[in-house]
Amino acid sequence: MTDVGDGLRRENRSQKNCHNHCQRFPHGTWRQGLVKRGPASRLDMDQPWWKRPSTLPLVLIVMALLIIVVGGTIRIHDAGESCPDWPKCFGTYGFMVDEAEQEAYWEANPDEIDSRGPDHRYTTFEIFVEWFHRLLVGIIAIPILLNAIMAQKLKSEYGEGLRNLTVVSGILLIIQAIAGYVTVRFDNADWTVAMHLSLASIFTSLLVWQYIAMRAHEGTNWAFLSTSKAFLDRQKKRLISITASVFILLILGAWVSSTAGGNYNQACNIGFPNGWPKCQGSILPSIDGPGILVQMVHRFGAAIVGLVLILTSAKIRVDARDSGEGEGFSKATEVVTGFWILNVFVGGMYIVFANPDNFPEFISLLHLIFGVTSFVAAAVTLMMLRLAYLGRFNPTGENE
């Protein structure tokens, strides 16, 4: 992964060679040969938040989350094929395509007929949602480019590693666009949907990583940055296991929601308790078909991830209490666990409040949002760990 701490390590090395010509700023950073008056050169704390360079990745985070929400809206309206071609939509760059125009397009392009048959038609809203999703991806490309340009211009301030991270974000956006094409090309096959959501979540996490790293460099006084190396070493594997397990669950959820066109949501029945928390009226139902299998894989996966989260966060809480440090890491893992608990109930309510003819798809969208949020929150714990490791230097540049 790109080494965002490259700039921080470079500063620490410069501290070691620093003598009378260096100044340490009040917020704890160092500069060598760049400025003479430390406080006057600060880019962050003396400026309104909206003028700080770290505001740009924050805006990008909001845009990335909006793209994910719109993508989820496409899924709950079953509109993934509402623009059968790419990058155009029914051969145009607009979304006002009536039913007659849809029929004419499919007659001219029989290989792109909807998977539900040649007689299926989409509403203007369904086409608009897919079209708007693509538009947002195109729009975000502009600030992503500006983000890389900004990081290049401020490389001496934030480091080469941060600049490289912005480049990786740009490359990942391109990969995301390609993944979108693949998803359309394969008619929203379950593996393409899982891939698309996974890449979007990683892309969002990278932006969060950039924002946190920039704020730490700008002098935000986060207590976790001063955590001892011994404590960090003890939590490393725990935080990796939390993030990996939540990511796997996110992929599994995307697969379940898109397998068989999402029709397996009824496999365990509906209502309480036969549909949820039971399945077909039993905690361990007989696997009579692929739908029940898919549902039970998802439920058992969620249970295993929950066990990992609860046990791991408890261990970190005890360690933080006994060592008198690391409270931030403990709270962060508890937030991840809290999102998991909340999302379990949201997923359950999707089944409980369903009726034979209609599922509450807005709850499905909430399920997606909380799932992505859980992963980003888990990824933040690794970001905290990385930044805390990079902060374990004393003013002479030696490791503590």
C-alpha positions in Angstrom: 0.0 0.0 0.0 1.2 3.6 -0.7 3.3 4.9 2.2 1.4 7.9 3.3 3.9 8.4 6.2 6.8 9.1 3.8 6.6 12.8 4.5 6.4 12.3 8.2 9.4 10.0 8.2 11.3 12.5 6.1 10.6 15.2 8.6 11.9 13.0 11.4 15.1 12.3 9.6 15.5 16.0 9.0 15.0 16.6 12.8 18.0 14.4 13.4 20.2 16.7 11.2 18.6 19.8 12.5 20.5 22.3 14.6 20.0 26.1 15.2 18.5 26.7 11.7 15.4 24.6 12.5 12.3 25.6 14.4 9.7 23.4 16.0 6.2 24.7 15.6 3.7 24.8 18.4 1.7 21.9 16.8 4.7 19.6 16.9 5.9 19.5 13.3 9.3 20.4 12.0 10.7 22.2 9.0 14.2 22.6 7.7 15.4 25.4 5.5 11.8 26.2 4.3 10.6 28.9 6.6 12.1 31.2 9.3 8.9 32.0 11.2 7.1 28.7 12.1 3.7 29.9 13.2 3.3 32.2 10.1 3.9 29.3 7.8 1.1 27.0 9.2 -1.4 25.9 6.5 -4.0 24.6 8.8 -4.9 25.7 12.3 -4.8 29.4 11.6 -7.2 29.1 8.7 -11.0 28.4 8.6 -11.6 24.6 8.1 -12.9 25.3 4.6 -9.6 26.8 3.5 -7.4 24.0 4.7 -6.0 21.6 2.0 -7.5 18.7 3.9 -11.0 19.9 3.1 -10.7 18.7 -0.5 -10.4 15.0 0.4 -13.3 15.6 2.9 -15.5 16.8 0.0 -14.4 13.8 -2.1 -15.4 11.5 0.7 -18.9 13.0 0.7 -19.1 12.6 -3.1 -17.9 9.0 -2.9 -20.5 8.1 -0.4 -23.2 9.7 -2.5 -22.1 7.6 -5.5 -22.4 4.5 -3.3 -25.9 5.5 -2.1 -27.0 6.2 -5.7 -25.6 2.8 -6.7 -27.6 1.2 -3.9 -30.7 3.0 -5.1 -30.1 1.5 -8.6 -30.1 -2.0 -7.0 -33.2 -1.6 -4.9 -35.1 -0.4 -8.0 -33.7 -3.2 -10.0 -32.5 -0.7 -12.5 -29.0 -2.0 -13.1 -29.8 -2.7 -16.8 -31.8 0.5 -17.4 -28.9 1.8 -19.5 -28.0 -1.3 -21.5 -25.0 0.2 -23.2 -22.0 2.1 -21.9 -21.0 4.9 -21.8 -24.2 5.9 -23.6 -27.7 5.1 -22.4 -29.9 3.6 -25.1 -27.6 5.1 -27.7 -27.9 8.6 -26.3 -26.2 10.7 -23.6 -29.5 11.6 -22.0 -32.0 9.8 -19.8 -35.4 10.8 -21.3 -36.0 7.5 -23.2 -39.6 6.5 -23.5 -40.9 2.9 -24.0 -41.1 3.2 -27.8 -37.5 4.4 -28.0 -36.5 1.5 -25.7 -38.2 -1.0 -28.0 -36.6 0.5 -31.0 -33.2 0.3 -29.5 -33.6 -3.3 -28.5 -34.8 -4.2 -32.0 -31.7 -2.7 -33.4 -29.5 -4.2 -30.7 -30.9 -7.7 -29.9 -27.8 -8.8 -28.1 -28.4 -6.2 -25.4 -32.0 -7.1 -24.7 -32.8 -6.9 -21.0 -32.3 -10.1 -19.0 -36.0 -10.1 -18.1 -37.0 -10.3 -21.7 -37.6 -8.0 -24.7 -41.0 -6.8 -23.3 -39.5 -5.3 -20.1 -39.5 -1.5 -20.0 -38.0 1.0 -17.6 -39.4 4.1 -16.1 -37.8 7.5 -16.7 -36.8 7.5 -13.0 -35.1 4.1 -13.2 -33.1 5.3 -16.3 -32.3 8.6 -14.6 -30.8 6.9 -11.5 -28.4 4.8 -13.6 -27.6 7.8 -15.7 -27.0 10.0 -12.7 -24.7 7.4 -11.1 -22.5 7.5 -14.2 -22.6 11.3 -14.2 -21.4 11.5 -10.6 -18.5 9.2 -11.4 -17.5 11.6 -14.3 -17.9 14.7 -12.1 -15.8 13.3 -9.2 -12.9 12.8 -11.7 -12.4 16.5 -11.8 -11.7 17.1 -8.0 -9.8 13.8 -8.0 -7.4 15.4 -10.5 -7.3 18.6 -8.6 -6.5 16.5 -5.5 -3.5 15.0 -7.1 -2.3 18.4 -8.4 -2.7 19.9 -4.9 -0.7 17.1 -3.3 2.0 17.6 -5.9 2.2 21.3 -5.2 2.2 20.7 -1.4 4.6 17.8 -1.6 7.2 19.6 0.5 4.6 20.2 3.2 2.7 16.8 3.3 5.2 14.5 1.8 5.7 12.4 -1.4 3.7 9.5 0.2 0.6 11.5 0.4 1.0 12.7 -3.2 1.3 9.0 -4.2 -1.9 8.2 -2.4 -3.8 10.8 -4.4 -2.4 9.2 -7.6 -3.6 5.7 -6.4 -7.0 7.2 -5.7 -7.2 8.5 -9.3 -6.1 5.1 -10.7 -8.7 3.4 -8.6 -11.4 5.7 -9.9 -10.5 4.7 -13.5 -10.7 1.0 -12.4 -14.1 1.8 -10.9 -15.3 3.1 -14.2 -14.1 0.0 -16.0 -15.8 -2.1 -13.3 -19.0 -0.2 -14.0 -18.7 -1.1 -17.7 -18.1 -4.8 -16.8 -21.1 -4.8 -14.5 -23.3 -3.5 -17.4 -21.7 -5.8 -19.9 -22.5 -8.9 -17.7 -26.0 -7.7 -16.8 -25.3 -7.1 -13.2 -24.0 -10.6 -12.4 -23.5 -11.2 -8.7 -19.7 -11.2 -8.9 -19.6 -7.9 -10.8 -21.9 -6.2 -8.2 -19.7 -7.5 -5.4 -16.5 -6.3 -7.2 -18.1 -2.9 -8.0 -19.1 -2.3 -4.3 -15.8 -3.5 -3.0 -13.8 -1.2 -5.2 -16.1 1.7 -4.2 -15.6 1.0 -0.5 -11.8 0.8 -0.9 -11.8 4.0 -2.9 -13.8 5.8 -0.2 -11.4 4.4 2.5 -8.4 5.8 0.7 -9.9 9.2 0.7 -10.6 8.9 4.4 -7.0 7.8 4.9 -5.8 10.9 3.1 -8.0 13.2 5.1 -6.9 11.7 8.5 -3.2 11.7 7.5 -3.4 15.4 6.4 -5.2 16.4 9.6 -2.6 14.7 11.7 0.1 16.4 9.8 -1.6 19.8 10.1 -1.4 19.4 13.9 -4.7 17.9 15.1 -4.1 16.9 18.7 -5.4 13.3 18.6 -4.5 11.3 21.7 -4.0 8.0 19.9 -1.0 9.5 18.1 1.0 9.3 21.3 0.2 5.7 22.0 3.2 3.5 23.0 4.7 1.2 20.4 4.2 -1.8 22.8 0.5 -1.2 22.9 0.4 -0.7 19.1 2.2 -4.0 18.6 -0.3 -5.9 20.7 -3.3 -4.5 18.7 -1.9 -4.8 15.2 -3.2 -8.3 14.4 -6.5 -7.6 16.2 -7.2 -4.5 14.0 -6.2 -6.3 10.8 -8.6 -9.2 11.7 -11.5 -6.7 12.4 -11.0 -4.9 9.1 -10.5 -8.1 7.0 -13.6 -9.8 8.5 -15.9 -6.8 8.0 -14.6 -6.4 4.4 -15.4 -10.1 3.7 -18.8 -9.7 5.1 -19.4 -6.6 2.9 -18.5 -8.7 -0.2 -20.7 -11.5 1.0 -23.6 -9.2 1.4 -23.2 -7.7 -2.1 -23.1 -11.3 -3.5 -26.3 -12.3 -1.6 -28.2 -9.2 -2.6 -27.5 -9.7 -6.3 -27.5 -13.5 -6.7 -30.4 -14.7 -8.9 -31.4 -11.0 -9.4 -31.9 -10.5 -5.7 -34.8 -13.0 -5.6 -33.2 -15.1 -2.8 -34.4 -12.5 -0.3 -37.6 -14.6 0.2 -35.8 -17.9 0.6 -36.1 -17.9 4.4 -39.7 -16.8 4.4 -40.8 -13.4 5.8 -42.0 -12.0 9.1 -41.0 -12.6 12.7 -39.8 -15.1 13.8 -40.1 -17.6 11.0 -38.3 -15.4 8.4 -36.0 -13.7 10.9 -34.2 -14.6 13.1 -35.2 -18.1 12.1 -35.2 -19.4 8.5 -38.2 -21.3 7.4 -39.2 -21.5 11.0 -35.9 -23.1 12.1 -32.6 -21.9 13.4 -30.9 -24.6 11.3 -33.2 -25.2 8.4 -32.7 -28.0 5.9 -31.0 -26.8 2.7 -33.7 -27.5 0.2 -32.5 -25.1 -2.4 -29.8 -22.6 -3.4 -31.8 -19.7 -1.9 -31.7 -21.0 1.6 -28.0 -21.9 1.2 -27.2 -18.4 0.1 -29.2 -16.8 3.0 -27.7 -19.1 5.6 -24.1 -18.5 4.4 -24.7 -14.7 4.8 -26.3 -15.1 8.2 -23.6 -17.4 9.6 -20.9 -15.2 8.1 -22.5 -12.2 9.9 -22.5 -14.2 13.1 -18.8 -15.2 12.8 -17.8 -11.6 12.0 -19.8 -10.4 15.0 -18.1 -12.9 17.3 -14.7 -11.6 16.0 -15.7 -8.0 16.6 -17.1 -8.5 20.1 -14.2 -10.5 21.4 -11.5 -8.3 19.7 -13.0 -5.1 20.9 -13.3 -6.5 24.4 -9.7 -7.5 24.4 -8.6 -4.0 23.3 -10.8 -2.4 25.9 -9.2 -4.5 28.7 -5.7 -3.8 27.3 -6.4 -0.1 27.2 -7.8 -0.1 30.7 -4.8 -2.1 32.1 -2.2 -0.1 30.3 -3.8 3.3 30.8 -3.5 4.3 27.1 -5.1 3.5 23.8 -8.6 4.7 24.7 -9.0 5.9 21.1 -8.4 2.5 19.6 -10.9 0.9 22.1 -13.6 3.4 21.2 -12.9 3.0 17.5 -13.4 -0.8 17.6 -16.5 -0.4 19.7 -17.9 1.9 17.0 -17.3 -0.8 14.4 -19.0 -3.3 16.6 -21.9 -0.9 17.1 -22.4 -0.5 13.4 -22.4 -4.3 13.0 -25.0 -4.8 15.7 -27.2 -2.0 14.1 -26.8 -3.5 10.7 -27.8 -7.0 11.9 -31.1 -5.5 13.1 -31.6 -3.5 9.9 -31.1 -6.6 7.8 -33.6 -8.5 10.1 -36.2 -5.7 9.7 -35.9 -6.1 5.9 -37.3 -9.6 6.3 -39.7 -8.9 9.2 -41.5 -6.0 7.6 -41.8 -7.6 4.2 -45.0 -8.9 2.7 -45.3 -11.5 -0.1 -45.7 -8.9 -2.8 -43.3 -6.2 -1.6 -40.1 -5.9 0.3 -39.2 -2.6 2.1 -36.3 -1.7 -0.2 -35.4 1.5 1.6 -34.4 -0.8 4.5 -32.2 -2.7 2.0 -30.5 0.6 1.1 -29.9 1.4 4.8 -28.4 -2.1 5.1 -26.0 -1.3 2.4 -25.1 2.1 3.8 -24.4 0.7 7.3 -22.4 -2.1 5.7 -20.1 0.3 3.9 -19.9 2.5 7.0 -18.9 -0.5 9.1 -16.0 -1.3 6.7 -14.8 2.3 6.5 -14.9 2.6 10.3 -12.9 -0.7 10.5 -10.4 0.7 8.0 -10.0 3.8 10.1 -8.6 1.7 12.9 -5.8 0.6 10.7 -5.2 4.2 9.6 -5.0 5.2 13.3 -2.5 2.3 13.9 -0.3 3.4 11.0 -0.3 7.1 12.0 0.5 6.2 15.6 3.4 4.1 14.5 4.7 7.0 12.4 4.4 9.3 15.5 6.6 7.1 17.7 9.7 9.4 17.2 11.2 11.7 19.7 12.5 15.2 18.7 16.0 13.7 17.9 14.4 11.3 15.3 15.1 8.2 17.3 12.5 5.5 17.8 11.0 5.3 21.3 
